[in-house]
Amino acid sequence: MLLLKQSSAAILGNTKTPVLHTCRSTYRVVPFPLTRTQSFQSLTMANLHKLPTSSSAKLNTASAVPCVFQVHLCIPGASVHWYDKPETPRVSIIMGSDTDLPVMKEAAKILDLFGVTHEVKIVSAHRTPEMMYTYATSAHSRGVQVIIAGAGGAAHLPGMVASLTPLPVIGVPVQATPLDGVDSLLSIVQMPRGVPVATVAINNATNAALLAVRMLGISDTDLVSRMRQYQEDMRDENLNKGEKLETQGWESYLNQ
């Protein structure tokens, strides 16, 4: 089955004039019986390598940048028209300040690992409330599916964004004050009835991203498979550590 997602005519209609790129590599694709020309979104080098190789039709591309392509199929040596249109982020990672970035970058790493498109933004509920309002009310229409919001101290950002969007919001309490993040945790988790924020542990942006992946997996079987593999890898890693501890003894294990 072809792994590329068909894009809407509206997406292609809003793009710039296509530019035919000089081809550097050749990939095999499955021809479509419906029409000679098909339009796709999310054509990247990563999923090109996953395409079936049984077809004689070939696809030439010169770009590994996620963008919108118009792909001419069923033609040996087919061409790709590249439209300068970035791929829509499925997950939006926001934080109140750049001081939260050392914590929130872990969410971005997990999303990269699972191949989930995302964006990272600074959106302060207190310093830029107008920007926060615009961001929260437009996220759904931009195609964002899940929001991960990190905040420290009073930590109003996750709750305020959740009150303005129909999207699921995952809150990450950031340890930013002498209260060691407990203030952030209580502020985010104690939301009033009707405005839910899924709250993870203090500084645990990793779990926030993993939860986002599971949410997306409800309608994405590929992500479900990747999550199962991630769980199996964690299990194997833990078993290996246990065997190593038993073999070496606790003193040698700690001193290595």
N, C-alpha and C positions, 0 to 999 in steps of 0.2 A: 504494500500500500504506500502511495506517495505521501511523504511527511510534510509537504508544503501546504500552507493554508491559503485558500483562495481569498483574495482581497476584493472589496466592493468597488463598484464603478466610481463611487463618490471619491474614494481615496485616490484612484488614478486621475480622476477629473480635476483634483485640486493640486496636482503635482506640476512641476516645471516641465518645460519641453524636454523630451527624452534625449539622451545622448548615447549613441552606440559606441560601446567600449571595444578597444582592441582586445581580442581574447588571448589569454595566456594558458589556460588549462581547459581540459575537456572532461566532462562528466556525463554519465549515462542517466537518462530519465525515462519514465514510463509515459508513452504517448497517450493522450486523451482522445477518446472516440467522439466527443461532443463537437468540438470546434478545433480549427487549426491553431488558433491563438488563445492562450489562457493567461489570466493575470494572477499573480501570487504575491503574498506578503511573507516576510520572514525567511527569505532565501539567503542562507549563510553557508560559509564553508563547512561549518560543523555538521549541518544536516544534509549537505550535498553528499558527504561520504557515506551516509546511511541509505542512500537511494538504491533500489534494486538495479542490477546490472544485466538483466535479461533482454532489455530492449536494444534495438540497433540505433534508436534515435539518440542524438547527442546534444548536450547543452554546453555552450561555451560561455565562460564568465571571467571577468577580470577583477572583480571586487569581492572582498570578504566583509565589507561593511554592511551591517543590517540595514536594509532599505527596501523600497518597493520596486519589484522588477516586472517587466512585461516579457513573458517567456514564449517564444515561438517553438512549438513542439512538432514532433513528427517530421522534422526536417534535419537530415544529417548536417552537422556543423551549424546548428541553429544559433541565432544571435540573442543577446540579452540587452534590453533597453533599461538603463538605470535611471530611476527618478530620485532626485535628492529629497527623500522623505524618510526620516528616522523611524525606526520601529517603535511602536507604542509601548511604554513601560507597563507591565502587568502589576508590578508592585512599586509603591512610592515610599521611600524612606525619608522621613523628615525629622528634624531636631531643632530645638530652640536656639542652639548656639554651636559654634564650631568646637567648643570645649567638650561637646558630647560625641564628637566624631570618633575618638579612639575607642569608644564603646560601640557606636552604631556601625562602624566599618565591618564588624563581625557579621552583621546581617547581610551586608553587600557581598561578603565572601561566600556565604552559604548560597545566596541566590545565584552567584556566578557558578558555583559548583553544580547546581541543578539546571543551569541554563535558562533561568528565568529573567526576562528583561526587567530592568528596574531603573529608577532614578534616585538621586540623593540630593536633598535640598535642605537649606536652613530656613525655617519658617517659625518665627517667634510669636507666641500668643500675646506677649506683653509689649515687645518692642515694635512689632509690625502687625498689629491686629487686622488692619485692612487687607494686607497681603494674605494673612491666614484665612480670612473670610473668602477671598477670591479663590485661593487654592482649594479650600475644602468644598466649596460649592461647584467647582468646575472639574474636580478630579474624576468623577464618574463619566462625565461627557467626554473627557480626554481619553477614556479607555482604561484607566486605572481600575484594578479589581480589588486590591487589598492595600491598606495603608499601615505602615509601621511607624509609630511616632515615639521618639525618645525624648525624655525631659527630666530635669533635675529640680530639686527644691520644691517650689509650689507645684510644679509639674502640671500646669493647666492645659498644655498643648493637646495631648491625646483626647481628653474629654471634650474640649471645645471643638476640635475637628470632628469628633464622633457626633456631636450635636448638629453639625451642618451637612453631613454627607450620609447617604444610605449605604455606603460601603463599610465592610468590616474594618475596624481599627484595632490594631494590636499595640498596646502600650508597653514601653520599656522604661522602668524607673532607673534613672541614672544617679549614681552616687556622686553628689556634687557639693554637699554642705557638711558641716560638722555632725549632722545627724546621720551620716553614713548611708543615705539613700532610703532610710525608713520613711522620711517625710514624703519623698517622691512616690514610694510604693503605696502608702496610704492615700495619697492624693489621687493617684490614678485608679486604684482598685475600688475606692469608695464612691463610685459613680451613682447618681440617683436612678431610680427605677425608670426604664424607658430609654436610657442612653448608655448602651453597653460598650465597654472597652475590655477586650481580652488582655489581661495583664500577666506578664511573665515575671520571673525573678529579677532582683536588682542587678543591673548591668548585663543581663542575659539576652543580648540582641541575637545571639545564635538561635535560641529557642523561638524567638519572635519570627525569624526567617523560616525556620522549620515548620512552624505553625502556618505561616503564610503559604508555604509549598503544599501542605496538606489541604488547606482550604481550596487552593487552585486545583488540586488533584481530584476534587469532586467531579469535575468535568474534563479532566485531562488524564487519560490512562497512562500516558508516557511518564508523567510526574509520579504517579502511583508506583510504577515499576522502579523508578529511580529511588523513591523513598524506601521501598522494600530492600533494594540493594544497599542503601545507606545504613539501614538497620542491621543487615547481615554483616556488613563491614565492621560496625561497632561491636557486634557480638564476637566476631572472630578476633578483633583486636583485644578485647577483654579476656577471652580464653587464652590467647597467646601470652598475655601478661601474667595470668594465673599460673600457667605452666612454667614460665620463666622464674617466677617467685619460688615455686616449689622445688625447682631444679637447683637454683643458685643459693637459696636461703635468703632471709630478709636482710641480713647485714650487707651481703654482696650486692643484692638488688638495689639497696639504697645508695651504695657507694659507687655505682657505675656511672 
